Amino acid sequence: MRLSDDRSSEPRLFDHAAATLMRDSVRRAMAEAEPLANPASTHRAGQRARAVLEDARERLAATLGAHPTEVVYTSGGTESINLALKGAWWAARDAGASTALVVPVAEHHATLDAVEWLERQGATVRWVGVDGSAVTDVDAFAAALAGGAAVATMLVASNELGSAQPVEEAAVASARAGVPLHLDAVGAFGHVPLRFADTGAALMSVASHKLGGPHGIGALVVRRDARLEALHHGGGQQRGLRSGTQDALGASLFALAAEEAVAELETEAARLRALTDRILRLAASLRGVRVLAADDRLPHIAHVVVEGAEGESLQFLLDEAGFAVSNGSACSAGVARESHVVRACGVTGVAPLRLSLGRTTTEADVDALLRALPDAVARARAL
């Protein structure tokens, strides 16, 4: 396995919000790991694997501000969100409670597609609007809770624009209405201070690949009094909420990445905020380029919209210039489509550009991007 960090031939990565590079410490731990048995097995090899798994659960829980029994491992953010929303809806339906869902319109597609599937199964969806910065209208959110609901959901911060969401107010309103709140923290965990026990939420989704851990593992934090029906049935692992053989090594690597991300959060957030501020100042000085995000935003995301251009053209031109960028969420199966988040902000006919930075992003990378960006915007307009 190659452990060298030489990436000189690769594009400069400005798409860390899709998946950041695996940490060197994680890669070394993966390369040096001993083979592990099934942690559900009762023999000594299985119990050694179980010890690795439960140690990882405790370590991850500590970074999340949660109790270890609340951490349910999944295959990633999408599964966590599906388990939260579908599981809560099925549990409410079986209990004869309200089966309504309260959902802001600018959520991640993992949420929107799961909700639209539930709507086809008979769920009532109460959609909540956002403002021009993709910030949820918290008064409308609170009003939508009236009469009860199976679950309400909200991003901690917009995965596209980076705008922070009114989580505290939403949690208070949800608690007052007796509605469990799910927080999508997949893009925010490790970038902003976050303690599950202090959020007032019943459920929270996170994922390893956003922190420099391996792909294919995430977690749903499930408060111990939350009612949830499982999506998977089998061995009854993880409180019966997610059956299946657990990935003890993946859990350990996820915990390592989370520990490092949380430990460096304050200094790294300040560094990345300074870099994204530079990008936004330059971008906003260009003709027909606008910043939609709120001032209170994720520190590593710089999002702009370009008038008179197409998103694919702008992304292609920057890719050709050696910069890996995004038009928005990467979770659309490679299908180009208009950003529903930008559209929800009341803006159409523009090219969205999300530039997301990570711990490997340097001043030199940003300098190079700032030199290339004006020409790319001009050429995208000409196309």
C-alpha positions in Angstrom: 0.0 0.0 0.0 1.4 3.4 -1.0 1.6 5.7 2.0 3.4 8.6 0.3 1.7 11.9 0.5 3.0 13.1 -2.9 0.0 14.2 -4.9 1.9 16.7 -7.2 0.4 15.2 -10.4 -3.2 15.4 -9.1 -5.6 18.4 -9.4 -5.7 20.8 -6.5 -8.7 19.5 -4.5 -11.4 22.1 -3.8 -14.1 19.5 -3.2 -13.3 18.4 0.3 -17.0 18.7 1.2 -17.7 15.7 -1.0 -15.0 13.6 0.6 -11.8 14.8 2.1 -8.5 12.9 1.7 -7.8 10.1 4.1 -5.6 11.2 7.0 -2.0 9.8 6.9 -2.5 8.4 10.5 -5.7 6.6 9.3 -3.9 5.2 6.3 -1.0 3.9 8.4 -3.4 2.4 10.9 -5.2 0.7 8.1 -2.0 -0.7 6.6 -0.8 -2.0 10.0 -4.0 -3.4 11.2 -4.2 -7.1 12.1 -7.0 -9.2 10.6 -10.1 -9.2 12.7 -12.8 -11.9 13.2 -16.5 -11.3 13.3 -17.1 -9.2 16.5 -20.4 -11.1 17.1 -18.5 -14.4 17.5 -18.1 -15.8 21.0 -14.7 -17.3 20.6 -11.5 -15.4 21.6 -10.8 -14.1 18.2 -14.3 -12.7 17.9 -14.1 -11.2 21.4 -10.8 -9.4 20.4 -12.7 -7.9 17.5 -15.5 -7.0 19.8 -13.1 -5.2 22.1 -11.8 -3.2 19.1 -15.3 -2.3 18.0 -16.5 -1.2 21.5 -13.4 0.8 22.1 -14.0 2.6 18.9 -17.7 3.2 19.8 -16.6 4.8 23.1 -14.0 7.0 21.4 -16.4 8.1 18.7 -19.2 8.8 21.2 -16.8 11.0 23.2 -16.1 13.1 20.1 -19.9 13.4 19.5 -20.8 14.2 23.0 -23.0 11.1 23.2 -23.3 7.9 25.2 -21.6 4.9 23.5 -24.9 3.0 23.5 -26.4 5.8 21.4 -23.9 5.2 18.5 -25.3 3.0 15.8 -22.8 2.3 13.0 -24.0 2.4 9.4 -22.5 2.4 5.9 -22.4 6.2 5.8 -24.5 9.4 5.9 -27.2 8.3 3.4 -28.0 5.1 5.4 -28.0 7.0 8.6 -30.5 9.6 7.3 -32.7 6.8 5.8 -32.7 4.9 9.1 -33.6 8.1 11.0 -36.4 9.2 8.8 -37.9 5.9 7.7 -37.3 4.3 11.1 -39.1 7.1 12.9 -41.9 7.2 10.5 -42.5 3.4 10.7 -42.4 3.6 14.5 -44.9 6.4 14.6 -47.2 4.6 12.2 -47.1 1.4 14.1 -47.9 3.3 17.4 -50.9 5.1 15.8 -49.2 8.5 16.2 -48.9 11.3 13.6 -47.1 10.2 10.5 -46.4 13.7 9.2 -42.8 14.7 8.4 -41.4 18.3 8.8 -38.8 19.0 6.2 -37.0 22.1 5.0 -36.9 22.3 1.2 -33.1 22.8 0.9 -32.0 19.6 2.7 -29.5 17.1 1.2 -30.8 14.7 -1.5 -30.4 11.8 0.9 -33.1 13.4 3.0 -35.3 14.7 0.2 -35.3 11.4 -1.7 -36.1 9.4 1.4 -38.9 11.8 2.3 -40.4 11.7 -1.2 -40.3 7.8 -1.0 -42.1 8.0 2.3 -44.7 10.3 0.7 -45.4 7.7 -1.8 -46.0 5.2 1.1 -48.6 7.6 2.6 -46.6 10.1 4.6 -47.8 13.7 4.8 -44.9 16.1 4.3 -45.0 19.6 5.6 -42.4 21.4 3.6 -40.6 24.4 5.2 -39.1 27.3 3.1 -35.7 28.9 3.4 -34.4 32.4 2.9 -32.1 33.7 0.2 -29.1 32.2 2.0 -30.7 28.7 2.4 -31.4 29.3 6.1 -34.6 27.5 7.2 -37.5 29.8 8.3 -37.6 28.7 11.9 -41.0 30.3 12.6 -42.5 28.3 9.7 -40.6 25.2 11.0 -42.2 25.6 14.4 -45.6 26.2 12.9 -45.3 23.0 10.8 -44.8 21.0 14.1 -48.4 21.8 15.2 -50.5 18.7 15.6 -47.5 16.5 16.0 -45.2 14.6 13.6 -43.3 11.4 13.3 -40.1 13.3 12.9 -38.7 16.7 11.9 -35.3 17.0 10.3 -32.8 19.8 9.7 -29.2 20.2 8.4 -26.8 21.6 10.9 -25.4 23.7 8.0 -26.2 23.7 4.3 -24.1 21.1 2.5 -24.0 23.4 -0.5 -23.9 27.0 0.7 -22.5 26.3 4.1 -25.1 28.5 5.9 -25.6 27.5 9.5 -29.1 26.5 10.4 -31.2 27.5 13.4 -30.7 24.2 15.2 -31.1 25.5 18.7 -34.5 27.2 18.0 -35.6 24.1 16.0 -34.8 21.8 18.9 -36.7 24.0 21.4 -39.8 24.1 19.1 -39.6 20.3 18.4 -39.3 19.5 22.2 -42.3 21.8 22.9 -44.3 20.0 20.2 -43.2 16.5 21.4 -41.7 15.8 17.9 -38.3 14.0 17.6 -35.7 16.0 15.8 -33.1 14.5 13.4 -30.0 16.6 12.7 -28.1 15.9 9.5 -24.5 16.7 10.7 -22.7 14.8 8.0 -21.1 17.9 6.5 -20.7 19.8 9.8 -19.3 17.3 12.3 -15.6 18.0 12.7 -15.9 21.6 11.3 -18.1 23.3 14.0 -18.4 22.5 17.7 -21.1 19.9 18.2 -22.2 17.8 21.2 -25.2 15.6 20.7 -26.3 15.7 24.3 -26.5 19.5 24.1 -28.5 19.7 20.9 -31.8 18.5 22.1 -32.1 16.3 19.1 -33.3 12.7 19.2 -31.2 11.5 16.2 -28.1 12.7 14.4 -26.3 11.5 11.3 -22.5 11.6 10.7 -20.0 10.0 8.3 -16.4 9.1 8.3 -15.3 10.2 4.8 -16.0 13.9 5.6 -13.3 13.8 8.4 -10.4 12.0 6.7 -11.6 8.5 7.7 -12.4 5.6 5.4 -15.4 5.7 3.0 -18.3 3.4 3.7 -18.8 3.9 7.4 -21.0 6.4 9.3 -23.2 6.5 12.3 -26.6 7.4 13.5 -26.7 8.7 17.0 -29.9 7.5 18.6 -31.0 9.0 21.9 -31.9 6.2 24.2 -35.6 7.2 24.5 -36.1 7.5 20.7 -38.6 5.2 19.0 -37.1 3.8 15.8 -37.9 0.8 13.6 -35.0 -1.0 11.9 -34.4 -1.0 8.2 -32.2 -4.2 8.3 -33.2 -7.4 10.2 -31.0 -10.3 11.0 -28.7 -10.8 14.0 -30.2 -8.0 16.1 -26.9 -6.1 16.5 -26.8 -2.5 17.8 -29.9 -2.5 19.9 -31.7 -4.3 17.1 -31.6 -1.1 15.0 -29.0 -2.2 12.5 -28.4 -5.9 12.1 -25.3 -7.1 10.2 -21.7 -7.9 10.8 -20.1 -4.7 12.1 -16.8 -3.4 10.6 -14.6 -3.2 13.7 -11.6 -1.9 11.8 -13.7 0.7 10.0 -15.1 1.8 13.3 -11.7 2.2 14.8 -10.4 4.2 11.8 -13.6 6.4 12.0 -12.9 7.1 15.7 -9.3 8.0 15.0 -10.3 10.5 12.2 -13.0 12.0 14.5 -10.6 12.4 17.4 -8.1 14.2 15.2 -10.7 16.4 13.5 -12.2 17.5 16.9 -8.8 18.1 18.4 -7.7 20.5 15.7 -11.2 22.0 15.1 -10.6 25.4 16.5 -7.3 26.2 14.8 -8.3 24.5 11.5 -11.6 26.4 11.4 -9.8 29.7 11.8 -7.3 28.9 9.1 -9.9 27.7 6.6 -12.2 30.6 7.4 -9.4 33.0 6.5 -8.8 31.2 3.2 -12.5 31.0 2.2 -12.9 34.7 3.1 -10.1 35.4 0.6 -11.9 33.4 -2.1 -15.2 35.0 -1.5 -13.8 38.6 -1.6 -12.1 37.9 -4.9 -15.2 36.2 -6.4 -17.6 38.9 -5.2 -15.5 41.5 -7.0 -16.1 39.8 -10.4 -19.0 41.0 -12.5 -22.1 38.9 -12.1 -20.8 36.8 -9.3 -22.8 36.6 -6.1 -22.3 35.1 -2.6 -25.6 33.7 -1.3 -24.3 32.1 2.0 -25.0 33.6 5.4 -22.2 35.2 7.3 -22.6 32.4 9.9 -21.4 29.5 7.7 -19.2 26.4 7.7 -15.5 27.6 7.7 -14.4 25.4 4.8 -17.0 26.2 2.2 -16.9 29.1 -0.2 -20.0 29.1 -2.5 -20.9 31.6 -5.2 -23.2 31.7 -8.2 -22.2 33.0 -11.6 -24.6 34.8 -13.8 -24.5 34.1 -17.6 -22.7 30.8 -17.4 -23.5 27.1 -17.0 -22.2 25.1 -14.0 -20.9 22.2 -16.0 -18.8 24.6 -18.2 -17.3 26.4 -15.3 -16.5 23.1 -13.5 -14.9 21.7 -16.7 -12.8 24.8 -17.2 -11.5 24.8 -13.7 -10.8 21.1 -13.9 -8.8 21.6 -17.0 -6.9 24.3 -15.2 -6.0 21.8 -12.5 -8.7 22.5 -9.8 -11.2 19.8 -8.7 -14.4 21.8 -7.8 -18.1 21.1 -7.5 -21.4 22.6 -8.5 -23.0 21.3 -5.3 -23.7 18.0 -3.7 -21.7 15.0 -5.0 -24.5 12.6 -4.1 -26.5 12.7 -7.4 -25.2 9.5 -9.1 -23.2 11.6 -11.6 -26.3 13.2 -13.0 -26.1 16.9 -13.7 -29.1 18.8 -12.5 -30.0 22.3 -11.3 -29.2 22.9 -7.7 -32.4 22.6 -5.7 -30.7 24.6 -2.9 -29.9 27.6 -5.1 -33.4 27.4 -6.6 -34.9 27.3 -3.1 -33.0 30.6 -2.4 -35.1 32.1 -5.2 -32.2 32.1 -7.7 -32.3 30.5 -11.2 -30.3 30.6 -14.4 -26.9 30.8 -12.7 -23.9 28.5 -12.4 -23.3 27.5 -8.8 -19.8 26.9 -7.7 -18.9 25.3 -4.4 -15.2 25.5 -3.4 -14.6 23.4 -0.3 -11.3 23.3 1.5 -9.6 20.8 3.8 -6.6 20.3 6.0 -4.4 19.7 3.0 -5.4 23.0 1.3 -2.5 25.5 1.4 -2.1 29.2 0.8 -0.4 28.4 -2.4 -3.4 26.4 -3.5 -5.7 29.3 -2.9 -3.3 31.7 -4.6 -3.3 29.5 -7.7 -7.1 29.3 -7.6 -7.5 33.1 -7.3 -5.3 33.6 -10.4 -7.3 31.1 -12.4 -10.9 32.0 -11.3 -11.4 35.3 -13.2 -10.4 33.7 -16.6 -12.5 30.6 -16.0 -15.6 32.7 -15.2 -15.0 34.8 -18.3 -14.5 31.8 -20.5 -17.6 30.0 -19.1 -19.7 33.0 -20.0 -18.3 33.0 -23.5 -19.3 29.4 -23.9 
